[in-house]
Amino acid sequence: MDVSMTLWVVTILGLAALIGADFFIGRKPHDVSVKEAGIWTVVWIVLAGLFGLGLLFFGNSQASGEFFAGYITEKSLSVDNLFVFVLIMAKFAVPSHLQQRVLLVGVVIALVLRTIFIAAGAAIIASFSWVFYIFGAFLIYTAWKLIQEARADEDEEDWEENRLLKMAEKRFGVADRYHGTKLFIRNNGKRIMTPLMVVMLAIGTTDILFALDSIPAIFGLTQDPYIVFTANAFALMGLRQLYFLIGGLLKKLVHLSYGLSVILGFIGVKLVLHALHESGVHVPEISIPFSLAVIGGVLVITTITSLIASKRQSERAAAEGGSGADGIDDAKKDSVGA
């Protein structure tokens, strides 16, 4: 898709306006209700849908299909991010009325960092077509790793601060309590960070790890930087509302890791086939409509089987006199042997 500089500028300004409106509406710290989160989740999904249809009418069907495939993939991968966001919020004991501000700023930081990743990825792909072999192999490895982690049922408390965050804490120091929405305060004449700033940095910089698989994944669906950027932007901007909407359901998505591993593995194979095709080897290439069908089908099946497994395990735990929470945690183990 041929994108002019004018369209790039208009798109970035439009996204900035949407982020500004989101910030203005939620500028007053408050507890986000399920109703509010649900309304805004629908709004962001509708906006993404309208953008995709705009690509269809003003661009072409391929660009539209690539956007929707990329958007759904990034959205599904971002749901996995929410598990870590929950851990970070709990680790730093973020007050509930400040969580929406944390997520908004954290998502903005993540979007800026991903834009840098996308620009670098596009430049590398334009110069070295063999990088598709690396991206494909990495995604297949990541898919295998996801399955191994799901089988191991790793303890969620293993999350640790990254080096950048530790350096920032050491350089500026951190206050011993929250000070409303303030990011920095003065303590004995020295400017130090508040825990709120630390959490925002944790959310934003932790996303770098997720970008290592999500960016190659979407480049496996499209090599158009414009579509890669917009799909990531729309997927991330609705993440804050999704956090409050399905936060209580996350533990029930016990098969999510398996579904994501299938998606990543599928895209990894697609990338390898594309690389072979670019090298002159006569191999079949996977079309965007087929990719969209596979991604959507895997997510639907994963969600249904997760809810069924969680319900059965909860009923079994209740019948045995155990706790529902433990039952849900054990559902992952039971699902492996199913």
N, C-alpha and C positions, 0 to 999 in steps of 0.2 A: 504494500500500500504506500503510495507516494504522499508523504505528509510534508506540507510546507512549514516554514518557520513561523508563519502567522498562526497556523492551526496549533502548533506546539505552544505558542505564547497564550493563545486563547484558552487552550485546555488547562494549562498550569494556573492561569488566573482564575478560571472557573472552579478548579479544585480548591485553590486557596480561598475563594469566596465561600465555598461549601464548608470548609474547615473552620473559617472565621464565624460563619453562622452557627455552626455546631458549638463552637466555644462560647459565643454570645448567649445562646439559649441556655447552655448549662454552666454559665459563669458563676452562679450562686451555688456553693456547695450544698448538696442535699442527697438524701437517700433515694436512689433510683428505683421506682416501682416496676413490677413486671409489666404493667400496662404501658408505662412510658417507654420502657425498653422495647416492648413489642411493636409499638407504633413506629419508633425510629428505625428499628430493624427492617420493617416493611418499607419505610421511606428509602433507605439506602439500597435495598434490593431493587425497588422500582426504578430508582435513578440509574443503577447499573444496567437494568433491562432496557431503559430508554436509550442509554448510550449505545448499547449493542445494536438496537434497532436503527439508531442513527447511522451507525457504520454500514448497516445493510442498505439503507436508502441512499446515503450520500457517498458510500464507498463501494463495497461489493460483498457478496455472500461469503467469500472466503475470510475476509477480514472480520465480519460479524461472527462467523463460526469459531474462528480462532480466539476472539475476545471471550465469548461465552465459555469455551473449553478452558481457557486460561483462568477466567474469573472463578469458575466452579472449582477448579483445582486449587487455586490459591485460597479460596474460602474454606475448603475442606481441610487444607493444611493449617490454616489459621485457627481452626477449632482445636487442633492438637496443641497450639500455642497456649490456649486458654488454661490448660492444665498447669502449665508453668506459671502463668500469671496468678492463678489462685494460690500457688505455693509462695510466690513472692509477696503477695498481699498478706498472707498469714504470717510469713517470716518476720515482716516488718510491722505487723499489727496495725495496718492502715485503718483508720476510722472509716466506717462505712460511708459517711457523707463526703469524704475526700477521695474515694476510690474512682469516681467518674472523672475527676480532674487529673488524677494520676494516669489513667488510661488514655485520656485525650492527648496529653503532652507526650506520653510514651509512644503512642501510635505515630505522632508527628515525627518524633525522632527516628522511629523505625522507617517511616516513609522516606525521609531524607537519606538515611543510610542505604536503603534498598535502591534508591535512584542512582547512587554512586555505583553500586554493584551492577545494576542494569547497564549503565553506560560502559563500564569496564567489560562486561560480558559481551555486549554488542560489538565493541571494538575488537575483542579477541576473535569472535566468530567471523567478523568481516575479513580478518587477516589470516586466520588459520582454521580451515574447515575441519582439520583432524581433531579439533577440540571436542567435536561431537562424540568421538570415541570415549574421551575422558569423562564428559558429562554423563553419557549413557552408562558407563561402567560404575561411576560414582552413585548414580541413582539406583542401580541394581544392588550395589553394596549397601546403600542406605535402606533399601527395602528389606534386605536380609537382616540387617541390624535391628530394624523395627520389630521384626518377628521374634528375634532372639530376646529383645528387651521385654516384649509382651509375655513371652514364655517364662522369663525369669521373674516377672512380677516385681520389679525393683521397687524398693522403698522410696516413696515420694520425697522424703526428707533429705535426699542426697543432693538437692540443689545447692550450689555454692556460688558466691559472688565471682564475677569474672575479673580479670586483672585490671581492666580499665576502671572498673568501679572501685576496686581496692586502692588504686592509685589516687583517684579523686578524693576518697575518704581520707587518705593519708595526707594529701596536699592541703585540703581545706578544713578537715575536721568535721565532726557531725554533732549536732545538738542532741541532748538527751531526751527530748520530747518534741512533739509536733507543735507548730506555731501557726495554726490555721492554714492558709494557702501560701504562706511565705516560703520562699525557696532558700533564702539566706538570712541570717541574723548576725548581730554583733554581740560577741561574748567576751568581756574584758578587753574591749577594743579590737578584737580580732574577728574578721568576717568568717563565719563557718556555715556549712550547709545544714539544712534541716533534714530530718528523715524523709520528708516529702520529696525533696530533690533527689535523694538517694534512690528512692523507689522509682521515680520517673526515669532515672538513668538506668536502673536495673531492667525495667520493662523495655526501654528503647534499645539498649546494647545487647540484651539477651536475644533480641530478634535477629541479630547478626548470625547466630548459630542456625536459626530456622531458615534464614535466607540462603544458607549454603546448599540446601536441598530444593527449596521452592523456586529459586531463580533458575537453576539448570532445568527444573521440571517444566517451567513455562516456556523456556527456550526450546524445549523438546516439542512443544505444540505450535510455536510460532517464532520466527526469527525477526519479526517486526518490532523494533524497540518501542514504538508508539503504543502498540497493543500490549506489550509486556508491561510497560509503565502504567497504563490506565487500568489494566486488569488488577495489578498489584494495589494501586491506589484505591479503587473501589472496594476491594476485598478487605483492606486494612481499615478504611474509614468507617466501615460498619462493625468493626470488631468490638468497639467499646460497648455498644448497645447489646451485641450478642453475648458478651460476658455476663451482663446482668439478666439477660433473658434465659439462658440455658445453664447458668452457673450451677444450679441445683441438679441439673440433669447430666452433668459431665461424668459423674461416677457411674452412670448407667450405660454410657457408651463404651462397654467393655470390649467390643470388637473393633473399635475405631482404629487402633494400631494395625490390625490385620488388613482392614480396608485400605488404609493409606499405603501400606506396604505393597498391596496389589497395584494401586494406582502408580506409585513411584516405579515399581518394577516394569509395569506396562510401558510407561513413558521412556524408561531407560532402554527397553528393547526397541521402541520406536526411534530413539535417537541413534542407536547402533545401526539399524536398518537404513536410516537416512544417511549416516556417514558412509556406509558401504555403497549406497546408491551414488553419492557424490564422488566416490572413488572409482566409479565406473563399473561396479559389480552389479549384475542384474538380479536384484532382490525386490520383493514387493514392498511398497511403502504403505504405511497406515494412514488412512485419510482422516481429516478433521471430524466429519460426521461420525465415523466409527469410534474415534477417540472420545468424542462427547458422549456417545451412547455407553461406552464402557465405563467411563468415569461416573456418569450419573447412575448407571445400574449398580455399580459397586457401592456407592454411597447409600443408595436406597436399601439394598440388601443388608449392608453393615448395620444401618440404623435399626431395621426391623429385627434382625437376629440379636442385636445388643439388648433391645428392650425386652424381647422374649426371654433371653438368658437371665437378665436382671430380675424380671418378674418371677421366674421359676425359682431362682435362688433365694429371693426374699420370702416367697411362700414356704420353701423348704426350711429356711432358718426360723421363720415364725412357728412352723409346726414343731420344730425341735426345741423351741424355747430360746433360740439364739437371737442375736441382734441383726436387724435388717442391714445395717451398715457393713457388718462383717461379711454378710451374705453377698452383698454387691461386690466387695473387694475380692471374694473368692470366685466370682463368676468368671473372671478371666482364666483362672486355672482350669475350671470345669470346661470352658469353651475349647481349650486346647485338645482335650481328649474327646470332644464330641465328634 
